[in-house]
Amino acid sequence: MDPRRAGRRAEGARAPQPTLADLAGLVDQVAQVGSTSVTLSARGRPGAVPPGAEVAAYRIVQEALTNVLKHARAKTVTVTVDWSGDELALTVPDDGRGPQRTDGKGHGIVGIRERAAGRRRWP
């Protein structure tokens, strides 16, 4: 299952947007797919996060996990949500090697960069 499709409803149906609280469910879904072990770790105390930033953070993790499953050939991956004051850091390291070659058709890293732009600090 492609993690980007996890939790989607029928086209046209309205559903609440995912938040950081939904990461545990995403990690559980990805852990059930294939042979990659996925864990979630959170450090620090969360501050107030605007709804748009919550969705962006969730989607960044979702895209990172998609990339791990599609390209990294990893056995383990850890999603870490690290709070420090008004900053949130997301890391998704894995033990995979990545693809030997790429077809250049994907936009995963570009999409992550676009979502993260301007959303590193919140008032």
C-alpha positions in Angstrom: 0.0 0.0 0.0 1.3 3.4 -0.9 1.3 5.5 2.4 0.1 8.5 0.4 -3.2 6.7 -0.2 -3.6 5.6 3.4 -6.7 7.0 4.9 -8.2 8.4 1.7 -11.9 8.2 1.3 -14.0 8.0 -1.8 -13.5 10.8 -4.2 -15.6 13.8 -3.3 -16.0 12.8 0.3 -14.8 15.3 2.9 -12.7 14.1 5.7 -10.7 15.8 8.4 -7.1 16.6 7.4 -4.4 14.5 9.1 -2.5 16.0 12.1 0.6 15.1 14.0 -1.6 13.0 16.3 -2.4 10.7 13.2 1.3 9.8 12.7 1.0 6.8 14.9 -1.7 5.3 12.7 0.3 6.1 9.6 3.4 4.4 11.1 1.3 1.4 12.0 -0.1 1.1 8.4 3.3 1.3 6.9 4.8 -1.2 9.3 2.2 -3.7 8.1 3.3 -3.4 4.5 6.3 -5.4 3.3 9.2 -6.3 5.5 10.2 -2.8 6.7 10.1 -2.2 10.5 8.8 1.3 11.2 8.9 3.0 14.6 7.8 6.4 15.9 9.6 8.4 18.5 8.6 11.8 20.0 10.8 14.0 22.0 10.1 17.3 23.8 6.8 19.0 24.5 4.5 20.0 21.7 3.6 23.6 21.4 0.6 25.1 19.5 0.9 24.3 15.8 -1.3 25.9 13.2 -3.6 23.4 11.3 -1.9 24.0 8.0 1.5 23.2 9.5 0.1 20.1 11.1 -1.1 18.8 7.8 2.2 19.7 6.2 4.2 17.9 8.8 2.0 14.8 8.4 2.4 14.9 4.6 6.2 15.3 4.9 6.4 12.1 7.0 4.0 10.4 4.7 6.1 11.2 1.6 9.3 10.2 3.4 7.9 6.8 4.3 6.6 6.4 0.7 10.2 7.1 -0.6 11.6 4.6 1.9 9.2 1.8 0.8 9.7 2.6 -2.9 13.4 3.3 -3.1 15.5 2.6 0.0 15.2 -1.1 0.3 15.4 -0.5 4.0 14.8 -3.0 6.8 14.2 -0.4 9.5 13.1 3.2 9.5 12.4 5.5 12.5 10.1 8.6 12.4 11.2 11.1 15.0 9.2 14.1 16.0 11.4 16.4 18.0 10.0 19.5 19.7 12.3 22.3 20.9 10.5 25.5 22.0 8.5 26.7 19.0 10.4 24.5 16.5 9.5 21.1 15.2 12.0 18.8 13.6 11.0 15.7 11.7 13.6 13.0 10.8 13.0 9.8 9.0 16.3 7.9 8.8 16.5 4.4 7.4 19.1 1.7 6.9 18.5 1.3 3.1 20.8 1.9 0.2 18.3 3.8 -2.1 17.9 3.1 -5.8 20.9 2.4 -8.0 19.2 4.6 -10.7 16.1 6.7 -10.8 13.8 7.3 -13.7 13.5 11.0 -12.7 9.7 10.9 -12.8 9.2 11.3 -9.0 8.6 14.6 -7.2 8.9 13.3 -3.6 11.9 15.3 -2.4 10.6 18.4 -4.2 7.2 18.0 -2.6 8.8 17.6 0.8 10.8 20.8 0.2 7.8 22.7 -0.9 5.7 21.6 2.1 8.5 22.5 4.5 9.2 26.0 3.0 8.4 28.6 5.5 6.9 26.2 8.0 9.8 25.7 10.3 8.9 28.2 12.9 5.5 29.2 14.2 4.5 32.3 16.1 
